[in-house]
Amino acid sequence: MQNKNFDGIGSVKIVQKRRALAFKPILVDALVKVQKKKQVFLAKTKIKAQKKPRVFWLARRFRLPVLLTVILISASFAAGSWLTLKTDKTFAEDKNQLPLTDSSAQGPVIPVVAGTTALGPISQVPNEILFNLTLEQLEVYLQEALKTPEMKQAEILAKRKEKLKQYLEEKKSPFAEIVGTIAELKHWKMVLAISNSESTLGKRCYTNNCSGIGVEPGHPYWREYATKADWAKDMDKLIEKRYKDWTLEEMNGVYNHPGSANWIMASKQILEELQEENIE
């Protein structure tokens, strides 16, 4: 009986040991795996824990200086731009107010009026005066001073033709068609003045004779012309030959016998209007 009991106990113990041995590898493996996972997890957590404070510390350390630096750079750029604009504007304003030359040290600046040669020939103008002229004044002076008499005369004639044509057109005078011929005459003003008394600026001409040369139509001395331009040239020659030094008052009663106050008035009207229109 004892043997059986002992056998029974022993067998039980053996079974329990076998069961323990049977589950032991499984538990060990599980524990090892869990332990490894725990170690990996702890290692990762440790790495993250180590990195996070460092990043946070860097951000906390450099956030404020970087922000201040950006603000300072922006403010400096804005201030520099404003100062540059103000400096350029102030310099431009001051530049317009400053004289180009030191007149107190080099002498007075003599103004030059466009269209004139107030300083005279360039050979007679001292260098110190030329050096004190502005570029614009010097250009105007040289343009006038270096012109030949022919150039000046051509300019005067061109202006005269332009203004005279406009004047005659306003008067509805047929002389506007021959303004080129009339403007080139030596006594063109007197030709127009007398023609106004004799034919109302060419509106009542007979055989293109617009100033009554030759007493009257039908008279042996009456002159006929193919064109009004031919008459204008012949009238200019007659004035140059006989009346170039006469006044209208002196011509009245000689050129137009027996003379008339209306004749003088009509002639002077043209001379006055030409002067008012500045036609020279």
Secondary structure, 3 states (H helix, E strand, C coil): CHHHHHHHHHHHHHHHHHHHHHHHHHHHHHHHHHHHHHHHHHHHHHHHHHHHHHHHHHHHHHHHHHHHHHHHHHHHHHHHHHHHHHHHHHHHHHHHHCCCCCHHHHCCCCCCCCCCCCCCCHHHCCHHHHHCCCHHHHHHHHHHHCCCHHHHHHHHHHHHHHHHHHHHHHCCCHHHHHHHHHHCCCCHHHHHHHHHHHHCCCCCCECCECCCCCCCCCCCCCCCCCCHHHHHHHHHHHHHHHHCCCCHHHHECCCECCCCHHHHHHHHHHHHHHHHCCCC
